[in-house]
Amino acid sequence: QVQLVESGGGLVQPGGSLRLSCTASGFTFSVHVMRWYRQAPGKERELVAVIGSAGDTTNYADSVKGRFTISRDNGKNTMYLQMNSLKPEDTAVYYCKLNRWGQDFWGQGTQVTVSS
């Protein structure tokens, strides 16, 4: 069955960096668009970044453009989110998502806290 496992979250000071990973199994990772979302306390889940199946097309939310980089390694069935110049407002649970044949699959999420 489809499994998505996020890792790499933690506590970081403003201006710091983190790299999140999403390891996938149970489906053909290399043919699917993948997405990172986040959800801050009391807010709706929002789309952060999208990457095409081959990794050659990417899109970002305006709030993270120029600071975050989405990438993937299809040989390792893993997607990444490199987050630089982190701000307190980036604090959230970060999720990876697959949409396959109209059905959404989510990981369990990884907490990112940006605080001094």
C-alpha positions in Angstrom: 0.0 0.0 0.0 1.0 3.6 -0.4 3.3 4.9 2.3 4.7 8.4 2.7 7.1 9.0 5.6 8.4 12.5 6.3 11.5 13.2 8.4 14.0 16.0 9.1 11.9 18.4 11.1 13.0 20.0 14.3 13.6 23.2 16.2 15.7 25.9 14.4 16.5 29.5 15.0 15.3 32.2 12.6 17.6 32.4 9.6 18.5 28.8 9.9 18.0 25.9 7.6 16.5 22.4 7.6 16.1 19.7 4.9 12.9 17.6 5.0 12.7 14.2 3.3 9.6 12.3 2.2 10.3 8.6 1.5 7.7 6.8 -0.6 6.8 3.2 -1.1 3.9 1.1 -2.4 3.6 2.9 -5.8 5.7 3.9 -8.8 7.2 7.1 -7.4 8.9 8.2 -10.6 5.7 8.8 -12.6 3.9 11.0 -10.1 3.8 14.7 -9.3 4.5 15.2 -5.6 3.7 18.0 -3.3 4.7 19.5 0.1 2.0 21.1 2.3 2.2 22.7 5.7 -0.3 23.4 8.5 0.3 25.9 11.2 -1.7 25.9 14.4 -5.2 27.3 13.9 -4.7 27.6 10.1 -5.7 25.6 7.1 -3.3 23.3 5.4 -1.5 25.2 2.5 0.4 24.1 -0.5 4.1 24.9 -0.2 5.7 23.4 -3.3 5.1 21.1 -6.2 7.5 19.0 -8.3 6.9 17.2 -11.6 7.6 13.5 -12.0 11.0 14.0 -13.5 12.0 16.8 -11.2 12.3 19.3 -14.0 9.3 21.5 -13.1 8.7 23.1 -9.8 6.3 25.6 -8.3 6.3 27.4 -5.0 4.0 29.4 -2.8 4.8 33.1 -2.9 5.6 33.0 0.8 8.5 30.5 0.3 9.8 31.5 -3.1 13.6 32.1 -3.1 14.0 30.4 0.3 12.8 26.8 -0.2 13.8 24.3 -2.9 11.9 21.2 -3.7 13.7 18.3 -5.3 13.5 14.5 -5.7 15.6 11.5 -6.3 13.6 8.9 -8.2 16.2 6.3 -7.7 15.7 6.6 -3.9 11.9 7.1 -4.0 12.5 10.3 -2.0 11.4 13.9 -2.2 13.1 16.7 -0.4 12.4 20.2 0.8 15.4 22.4 1.5 14.4 25.3 3.7 16.7 28.2 4.1 16.3 31.6 5.8 13.6 30.2 8.0 11.2 32.6 9.7 8.9 32.1 12.7 5.9 32.1 10.4 7.3 28.9 8.7 6.5 27.0 11.9 4.1 24.3 11.0 3.7 20.6 10.5 5.0 19.7 7.0 3.3 17.0 5.0 4.1 15.3 1.7 1.2 14.4 -0.6 0.5 12.1 -3.5 -2.5 12.3 -5.7 -3.0 9.1 -7.6 -6.0 8.6 -9.8 -7.9 11.2 -7.9 -7.2 9.9 -4.4 -5.0 11.8 -2.0 -2.4 10.1 0.2 -0.6 11.9 3.0 2.3 11.2 5.3 2.1 11.6 9.0 3.9 15.0 8.9 7.0 16.4 10.5 7.1 19.3 12.9 9.2 22.4 12.0 9.5 25.0 14.7 11.3 28.3 14.0 12.0 30.1 17.2 14.8 31.8 19.1 
